[in-house]
Structure formats: structure tokens, C-alpha cells
């Protein structure tokens, strides 16, 4: 299986990494996980926000990648798009942790443009 298809799993796991950062070392009540994370502050709060945003980005990316693959976009193009998307999404989360809003927004925009490009490739536009 090509890297691009494996990337769907990697992107699905990324929110879990941010959740781990948000929860690690903090008092945690598994009976009220959302309440605990909603009360978080500092980098833990930002890690939780990164987790939420990563979940939001996942379905559109997965749909775009699967559609592009189904429409037989060349594997090399899909692999490159997958790598760029993952790097941008990791950068997005790290910028959240570092409280770098401008860079975070640029990373988000770059990832979104990759998704748009995948849809355009699937449609034979680019």
C-alpha cells in the first residue's frame, strides 16, 4: 500500500498525540474527561485545542485522499501531498503548543490548500 493511504491512519492518530500531551502529568478524572480538559490552561489547553482541530481536519483530508486515489492520481503526487499535509499538521500542533498563532494559521492554511489540491487532482484540474 502506498504511503498516501497509510497517511490516512497517521492523520487519524495525530489527534491522539495532542490529547496525550494535554493529559500527561495532569490530574485527570476519566469519569469527566471533557470537563477536565475544558478546565485546562496553558500548553495543556492549547494541546486540547490542537486535538480538536486535528479531528476537524481529518474527515476532509481522508475524503480528498481516497477520492484522489480512486481517480488514479499518480502515486508519487499522492505521496508528496500526504507528506506535506502531515508535516503541516504536525507544525500546526506544535505551533499551538508554542502559542505561535501566526505560524499556526499559516500551517492550517497550507494543510487546507493540500486538501483542495487533492480534490482538484481528483477532478483532473491540476
Secondary structure as GFF3:
##gff-version 3
##sequence-region A 1 126
A	DSSP	alpha_helix	3	23	.	.	.	ID=ss1
A	DSSP	three_ten_helix	30	32	.	.	.	ID=ss2
A	DSSP	alpha_helix	33	38	.	.	.	ID=ss3
A	DSSP	alpha_helix	42	70	.	.	.	ID=ss4
A	DSSP	alpha_helix	75	97	.	.	.	ID=ss5
A	DSSP	alpha_helix	101	122	.	.	.	ID=ss6
###
